[in-house]
Amino acid sequence: MKRTILILIFSVLTAGMVQAQRSEVRRAERQLNRGDLGAALEHINAAVQDESTMGEVGTWLTRAQILVQIATSEEPEHQALNESLNVLDEAQLSLDKAQSLEPDNLELIQVQQLLLILSELTFNEGVEAFNENNYSRASEYFLRSYEISEPLGSVDTTTLYNAALAAELNRDFLDAKTMYLRLVEYDYDQPYVYASLGNILMAEGDTTQALGYVRQGRELYPEDLNLVFSEANIYIFTGAMEEARDILNYAIEKDPENPSLYFALAANFDRMSQDTTYSHEERLQYFEEAEAYYNSALEKNPEYFDAIYNLGALYFNEGIRVYEEADERLRRTQDFARYEQDEKEFREIWMKAQPYFEQSKSMIDETHPYYENVIMSLVQVYIRTNQSEKLKEIEDIYLKYFGEEEIE
């Protein structure tokens, strides 16, 4: 008899405890309806920690609802909660838990509605991170937004593309490549996907696949200049200079006012002019082609820094070539009269480089990534042409970057 009484008492106590814990869920719901999200969260957290209610779908749905409300609230106290808790992560965990408990049809609809809201909130976090140039975080949130909506039968390729682009900007090339390849499978309508795949694969050394994806993109988007540049870069990287020239000429026919196209073609000939596998006559021809196309780029855009600096470097390197040939000839023939003529020639070429380097310096400051290159180029010109006064003018800048011993 006493045993029975004890069992009955235990049963009553257990039922009371269950009711108490279920009342925590009801309290959480009441506080949610009143807008007191902090109190609602405290009540629901008490409920999810108890074995008697942690196995109920409604408990986790209520928790997800509260967390979503916190994430969307503009009240300062709720925003503080949002910052102290990773509410979007917690909301997703709650919905995952609700789904794992085999909800009925009505509850499943609620889960899906909350997942759609959560996907949108996560996407917005990605946009905010992207605008702040936090590309790692942006890619993470975009990808999560995509993955949240995917089981709902929604293949949000635009969000996946945003995740891939952010990963690429963050130089997470492996993740970016994986996502871009998925977008190709989905036939995503964006030429940049194929250009990016080409660039990433080329950086990995797989020029065959890189060219394959770029050509696939060009079949779909024959007028896209990014793909033209990507294909030209692959040709240049692999030494297929003629192919690079042909495709860049094709692009100029399509867009004759684009200075970048003339610059790319000039850079192509520039590389060829410095390639010692070509004959002297061929290198001279390529030098003249590079000179002409750099000037064409500057005709389209007189403030084109890269073209200005590269044209100066073209002249400087040509002067080095003439100097080395003259020096080798002097050693071989001891013809000092001829060397005097050669010296006049390579000094004149270096002097042609000078105004372009000086103009480059006037266009940038110390924060520019090429600032040190420009200073070094000017120093080399001034030294080789015996311009001590000019050298003195930039001595302090040079010493700051390269040290006293090197200038001597």
N, C-alpha and C positions, 0 to 999 in steps of 0.2 A: 504493500500500500504506500509506504513511504517512497519506494522506488517510483511508483506511478506519479505520485505528487511531484517528485523531483523532476521527472520528465515533463510533466505538464508545466511546471514553473519555468523550466529551461525553454520550452517551446514558446511560452508567453513572452519571456525575455527576448528570445531571438526575433520573434515577430515584431516586438517593440523596437528593437534595434534596426530592423529592416525598414520599419515605418519611419524611424528617425532619420535614417540615411536617405530614404526616398523624399523625405521632407526637405532635405538639403537641395535636392534637384528642384523641388517646387519653389523653395525660397530663391534659388538662383534664377528661376524663370520669372518670379515676381520682380526681383531686382532688375532683371534685364528689361522687362516691360516698363519699369520706372525710369530707366536710363542710368541707374547706379551700377555701372559696369564693374567697378572695383569690388563692390560687395558681391555682385553676381559671380564674379570669378572666384572669390574666396569660398562661396558656398559650393560651387560646382567642383572645385578642386578637392574639397572635403569628400564629395560624393564619389569621385573617380578613384580615390585612394582606398575606398572600402570595398571588400570582396563582394558584399551583398548587392552593390549597385554598379560596380565597374564592368559587369558583364551585360549591362542593358544598353541597347542601341540608343535609347532616348537620352541617356546620361551624356554620351559622347556627342550626340547631335547638339544638345544644349550647350555644351562646352564650346563646340565649333562656332555656334551662333554668337556666343558672347565674345569670342576672340575676333571674329570677323567684324563685329560691331566696334570693338576697340580699335581695330586697324583702320576703320573708316571714320571714326569720330574725330572731330576737330577741337574737342574740349581739351584744355591744357593737361588736366589730370589724366585723361585717357591717352593723350599723346605721350605722357611720361611713362605710363604703363607699357605703351607700344615700344618705347625705347629700351625699357628695362627688360622686357620679354621679347623673344623672337616670335611674335604672335602669329605670323603667317606660317612659320614652321609648326608651331603648336596646333594651329587650326588644322593643318594638313594631317598631322599625326592623329588628331581626334577623328577626322573623317575617315582616315585609313582604319582606325580601330572600329568605327561604326560599321564600315563595310565588311570587316572581318567577322562581324557578329551576325551575319546573314539577316539583314533588315527585311521587313515585309515591303510590299509594293509602295505603300504610302511613305514609309521611311526612306526607301530607296530614292523616291522622287525628291525628298528633302535633301538627301545626300548629294544628289546630282546638281540641284540648284545651288547648294553651298559650294560645290566644286567649281561651278562656272564662275561664281562671284570670286572665289579664291584665285582662280586662274587670272581673272582680270586684275585683281589687286597685285598679284605677283608680277604681272606684265608691267603695271604702272611703276612698281619698284625698279624694274629693269630699265624703264625709260629714264627715271630719275638718275639712276647710277650712270647710264650712258651719257646723259647731259653733263654729268660731273666728271666725265672722262674716266670713270672707274669701270673699265671695260671687263675686268675679271668678274666683278659683282654683277654687272649688267648681263653678261653671258649666262651666269649661273641662274639668275632670276628668269631670263627669257626662256632658257631651256626648261626650267621647272614649270613655268606657265604652260609651255607646250606639252610637257609630260602629264600635267594635271588634266588638260582637256582631251588628250589623246584617247583615254579609255571611254570617253563619252561619245566616241564616234566622230570627233571633230579633228581633222588633220590640219592644224593651223600652221601652214608652211611659212607664212609671213613671220610668225613669232620664231620659228626655227631658224629662218634666215637671219633674223636679228641676233639670235644667239650665236650663230656661226660668224657673223660679221664682227661682233664684239670680241669673240675669242681670237679672231685673226688680228684685230687691232691690239689685243693684249699679247700678241705673239704666241698664243697657245695653238700652234699650227696643227698639232695632231688632232685636237678636239675640233678645230675649225674644219679640217679636212673630212673628218668623220661626218660632221653635220652637212657639209656641202655635198658629199656623196649621197646622203639620204635625199637631199633636195633634188639632185639629178634623177634619182629613182622616181621621185614624185613629179618629174617634169615641171619643176617650178620655173615660172616665167620671169627669169632675171638673168641677163647676160653676165653680170658680175660674178655669179656662181662659177661659171666656166673660166673666167679670167683669174679668179682667186685660186681655183684648183690648179690651173696652169702654173701660177706663181709659186704656190706651196710645193707642188711636186717638183718643179725645177730646183727649188731651194734644197729639196731632199736628194737631188741628183738624178731623179727619174725623168729625164727629158723626153723619153718615148711616150710615157703616159701623159706628161704635161702637154705635149704637142697634140696628143689624141683628144684630150678634153677641150683644148682651145679650138681645135678644128671643128669639133662637134658643136661648140658654141657659135663659131662663125657660120656654120651651116644654118643655125637657127636665127642668128642675128648678124647677117653679113655686113651691116652698116655700122656696127658698134666699134668705136675707136679703141676702147679698152682692150678688146679682144685682138684688135690689130696690133696694138703695142705689145700685148702678151706674146703673140706669135712672133713678132719681130725680135723680142728679147730672147726667145728660145733660140732663134736662128743665130743671133749674135753670140749667145752663150756657147753654142755648139760649133761656132766658126763658119756657119753657112751665111756668109756676108751677102752674097748675091741675092739669096732668097729674102733676106732682111730688106735689102734695097728695093726689091720689086714690090714687096707688100707695103712698104712705107710710101713709095711713089703712088701706089694705088690709093692709099689713104689721102694723099695730098690732092689727087684728082677729085676725090669726094668732098674734101673740106679744105680748099686752097687758102683760106684765111686763118687757119689754125697754126700758130707759131710753134706749138709743141711738136707738130709733125716734121717741120723743117729742122727743128733742133734734134729730134730723134735720128733723122736721116744724116745730119751733120755728124752726130756722135758716132754713127755707124762708120762713116768714111774716116772719121778721126782715128778710130781704132785700127782700121785697115792701113792708114798711113804710117802707123807705128809698128806694124807687123813686119818683122824682118824676113818672113818667108816670101814676101812679095819682092819683085825686082825694084831697082832704084826708080825706074820710069813709072812703074805702077804706084809706088808709094807717093811719088810727086803728084801723080794724077789724083790720087785719093785725097792728098792734102788740099789740092785746089778745089775738089768737090766739097770737102768739109768746110773750107773757108767760105765758099759760095752759099752753102746752106745755113751756116751760122749767121751770115749777113742777111739771108732771107728771113730767118727767124726774127732778127732785130728790126727788119723793115716792118714786120707785122706787129712787133712789140718792142719798142726801143728801150724799155725798162726791164727786159728779160734778164735777170741776174745770171742764171745758169749759162745762157748763151754768151753774155758779155765775158764772164770768167773763162768759159771754155775756149772762146776765140783767142783770148790772151794766152791760155795754156797751149793752144794749137801752135801759135807763133813761137812761143818759148821752146816747145819740144822740137819744132822744125829747126830752130837755131841750134839746139843741141845736136841734132842729126848732122847739120852742115859742119858744125865745129868738130865733131868726132871724125867725120870723113876727112876734113882738112888736116887734123892732127895726125891721122893715120898716113895720109899722103906725104906730109912733111917728114915723118919718120922714115918713110920708104924712099923718098926722092931727094930730101934735103933741099927742096926748091923753096927758098925763103921768099922769093918774089911772088910766087904763086900763093904762098901762105898769107902774105899781106893782102892780096885780093880776097882770099877766102875769109880772112879775119874781118874785113870790111863788110862782107856779105852777112856773116852770122851775127855781127853786132847790129846791123840794120834790122835784121829779123827780130832780135831781142828788143830793140827799141820799138818795134811795132807792137810787141806784147805789152809794153809798159802802160800805155793809156788805158787799156782794158783792165789791167790789174788795179790801177789807181781808181778807175771808175767803180770797180767792184768793191773796193775798200770804202768808198764814199757812200755806198748803198746799204751797208750793214754795220752792226756794232759787235761788241765782244760776245754777245749771247748767241750769235749766229754760228751754226755748226761748221761753216767753212771759213770762219774768221782767221784761224791760225794758218790755214792753207793760203789764204790771200796774202797775209803778212809774209810768210815764207817765200811766196812767189815774187813779191816785190823786192825782198832782200836779195834774192838770187839775181834778179834783173839788175839791180843797182850795183851789186858786186861785179857781175860779169861785164858791165858797161862802164865801170870805174866812176860811178856817180857818188862820190863820198858825201856831198852835201845832202843829197836825197836820202842816203843811208842814215845820216845823222838825224834826219827828221823823224824816222821811225825806230831809232835805236832803242828808246825806252820801251816801246811796245814789244820789240823783238826780244829784248833781254828778259822781259816779264815771262815770255812763253818758252824761250829756248836756252837762255843762259848765256853768260859772257863768253865762255870758251868756244861755243859754236859760231858766234859771229866773227871771231877772229879767224 
